[in-house]
Amino acid sequence: MNDKPKPETRKAAPQERGERLKSALKANLARRKAQMRARAATEDGHAGSGQGEKRED
């Protein structure tokens, strides 16, 4: 009963880890870009929304 992993699986593990990290980084960047776009859109929408304007009663 030899429970040690074979050398082929040891070499594949770092490559699989690299692929997982690469996809996680790509997803994280996409999420952050979407957040930045959403924040920029809300800032543009609020830029002239009554700040500094006089209210008429």
C-alpha positions as a LaTeX table, in Angstrom:
\begin{tabular}{lrrr}
\hline
Residue & $x$ (\AA) & $y$ (\AA) & $z$ (\AA) \\
\hline
Met1 & 0.00 & 0.00 & 0.00 \\
Asn2 & 1.90 & 2.94 & $-1.30$ \\
Asp3 & 0.01 & 6.19 & $-0.60$ \\
Lys4 & 2.66 & 8.50 & $-2.01$ \\
Pro5 & 1.62 & 10.44 & $-5.11$ \\
Lys6 & 3.31 & 9.50 & $-8.35$ \\
Pro7 & 5.90 & 11.91 & $-9.77$ \\
Glu8 & 3.58 & 12.76 & $-12.70$ \\
Thr9 & 0.92 & 14.12 & $-10.33$ \\
Arg10 & 3.48 & 16.15 & $-8.40$ \\
Lys11 & 4.55 & 17.94 & $-11.56$ \\
Ala12 & 0.96 & 18.53 & $-12.64$ \\
Ala13 & $-0.09$ & 19.99 & $-9.29$ \\
Pro14 & 1.90 & 23.26 & $-9.60$ \\
Gln15 & 0.61 & 23.68 & $-13.15$ \\
Glu16 & $-2.98$ & 23.15 & $-11.97$ \\
Arg17 & $-2.40$ & 25.60 & $-9.13$ \\
Gly18 & $-1.06$ & 28.14 & $-11.59$ \\
Glu19 & $-4.12$ & 27.72 & $-13.78$ \\
Arg20 & $-6.42$ & 28.16 & $-10.76$ \\
Leu21 & $-4.56$ & 31.29 & $-9.68$ \\
Lys22 & $-4.62$ & 32.67 & $-13.20$ \\
Ser23 & $-8.38$ & 32.22 & $-13.52$ \\
Ala24 & $-8.99$ & 33.63 & $-10.03$ \\
Leu25 & $-6.87$ & 36.69 & $-10.84$ \\
Lys26 & $-8.73$ & 37.21 & $-14.10$ \\
Ala27 & $-12.10$ & 36.99 & $-12.34$ \\
Asn28 & $-10.92$ & 39.37 & $-9.61$ \\
Leu29 & $-9.73$ & 41.93 & $-12.16$ \\
Ala30 & $-13.02$ & 41.71 & $-14.05$ \\
Arg31 & $-14.96$ & 42.22 & $-10.81$ \\
Arg32 & $-12.84$ & 45.21 & $-9.80$ \\
Lys33 & $-13.19$ & 46.80 & $-13.24$ \\
Ala34 & $-16.96$ & 46.38 & $-13.04$ \\
Gln35 & $-16.97$ & 48.00 & $-9.59$ \\
Met36 & $-14.89$ & 50.93 & $-10.85$ \\
Arg37 & $-17.21$ & 51.42 & $-13.83$ \\
Ala38 & $-20.27$ & 51.33 & $-11.57$ \\
Arg39 & $-18.74$ & 53.84 & $-9.17$ \\
Ala40 & $-17.74$ & 56.13 & $-12.02$ \\
Ala41 & $-21.26$ & 55.95 & $-13.44$ \\
Thr42 & $-22.84$ & 56.84 & $-10.08$ \\
Glu43 & $-20.38$ & 59.70 & $-9.55$ \\
Asp44 & $-21.19$ & 61.08 & $-13.00$ \\
Gly45 & $-24.90$ & 60.82 & $-12.27$ \\
His46 & $-24.57$ & 62.63 & $-8.94$ \\
Ala47 & $-22.18$ & 65.35 & $-10.12$ \\
Gly48 & $-24.96$ & 67.81 & $-11.02$ \\
Ser49 & $-27.71$ & 66.53 & $-8.77$ \\
Gly50 & $-28.45$ & 69.63 & $-6.77$ \\
Gln51 & $-25.26$ & 70.20 & $-4.91$ \\
Gly52 & $-24.56$ & 73.90 & $-4.75$ \\
Glu53 & $-27.85$ & 74.86 & $-6.35$ \\
Lys54 & $-30.36$ & 77.09 & $-4.61$ \\
Arg55 & $-33.75$ & 75.64 & $-3.75$ \\
Glu56 & $-36.84$ & 77.62 & $-4.51$ \\
Asp57 & $-39.60$ & 77.22 & $-1.92$ \\
\hline
\end{tabular}
